[in-house]
Amino acid sequence: GETYLVINRGLSASQGSLQLYSSPDQGLSWFPGPRLPGSSRNSFSDGYLDGNILYLTYTNTAGEVVFTALQRRAGPAVGTWKTIWSETAFSSLDVFADNPAVAVDAVGTIWLAFVAEDIATGNYSIKMLRNTSREEGWVDTGLTFGDIDNLSIERSAKPVPTATGMGLVYAVHNQILWASRENDWPLDQPWTGQVVFTSSSSDNDPYSSHFSIAADAQHNIHMSLSDGNRVGYSRYDAATREWKSKWLTGNINVAYIQTSIVAGDVVVTANNGSSRLMVYRSVDGGNSFTLPYTLEHPAPGNGVSYLYARMETAATTAGPMLVLQQYIDNNTQRLLRFSVPLP
């Protein structure tokens, strides 16, 4: 019933920019937890919760990928965390790692994808690590996803479990792609893949990070994206293993989107320029959507700006849905809280 949030506070690496916060009351109050050692204002993080253990991966100033496991200790609302596992998952003098993401499959293998920059050539690629046990440690799969070039950094990747294996949604330049494997495949077998979406707009997103995915209890995968100021939606059907896509909106000047499964319903939240957030809901697994709510922020002024509202939601929640919107208050970045009465 608690909510956990990792915030990049922009501190020095010696302090640890990434810090874990917890809320026992749907975001009404927040309690600071541990900082992630070596993380800086440029660090990215991702993770998943398994019982009372939170598994996190992030990058540090050395361009290494760190993996850590934090155990939530019983206690008062403020709670405590104990580090039970922390190690360097990837380190290389020749490669700088960025934007890591992680997921675990049904047989317990952890898959970790990240963007790799070859320091000598400037080439970027998406690489994958695996961990089948703490004894074996982290193994480079040798697999590379998407083009290898130095045209731009425009790449990101997010592993997601399927009903029978592991999938990877990844973006390279103007395409979003899908790769997958089965749990009974040899660990070094190449993944199968396909193109899910090709952008025809002139959007220039340096990390191709503007897609968001969530999986429902039936292992259908739901993805929203922003392209050409529109909100797009794609659904991976676990039974047919096919992707189908459509537009949810026309031009609403969207830049940021989030996908959530709220008590089984598919919910897509998107900014409408700098004016408001739009909440789209599907009660039939993504076949149709309605717009039950728009989220209005207080009027800007006196040094307050809601320019191109960036927001975060939990990928899976029983509801109500917590939305945290980033905004600027006299040069200080803050979070605005919405509690959306879903389902």
Buried (B, 14 or more C-beta within 10 A) or exposed (E): EBBBBBBBBEBEBEEBBBBBBBBBEBBEEBBEBBBBBBBBEEBBBBBBBEEEBBBBBBBBBBBBBBBBBBBBEEEEEEBEBEEEEEEBBBBBEEBBBBBBBBBBBEEEBBBBBBBBBBEEEEBBBBBBBBBBEEEEEBBEBEBEBBBBBEEBBBBBBBBBBBBBBBBBBBBBBBBBBBBBBEBEBEEEEEBEBEEBBEBEEEBEBEBBBBBBBBBBEEBBBBBBBBBBBBBBBBBBBBEEBEBEEEEBBEEBBBBBBBBBBBBBBBBBBBBBBBBBBBBBBBBEBBEEBEEEBEBEBEEBEEEBBBEEBBBBBBBBBEBBBBBBBBBBEEEEEEBBEBEBEBB
